[in-house]
């Protein structure tokens, strides 16, 4: 009986250590993602290949429709958590707040503002994926 009790205590301690290490490991990933900076040019990879986004100097984002030189739109941007706030550089009247999912420094997903959904669409595009 005494040996069973010691074995159960040992198993409980091992489980607690494992869970603690797992928690520390996961929180470290969140901290690492929080420090990821988007820099350079990213190309749309899903659902199409129509757009590119360039991040400059940690403050300017340029949205380009590929194949249309007159379509460039420039924004000041700020990322906080899973939200990106865009303010056009030409006027500050129309600020846009979108959800962003940063996968790593080479890939992110942005709320779909590019492809309209038809009312009967049972599988609308929620996010557009961009990669370096």
Secondary structure, DSSP 8 states (H G I E B T S, - for coil): -HHHHHHHHHHHHHHHHHHHHHHHHHHHHHHHHHT----EEEEEEES-S-EEEEEETTTEEEEEETT-GGG-EEEEEEEETTEEEEEESS-SS-EEEEEEEEEETTEEEEE--SS---TT-SS---EEEEE-
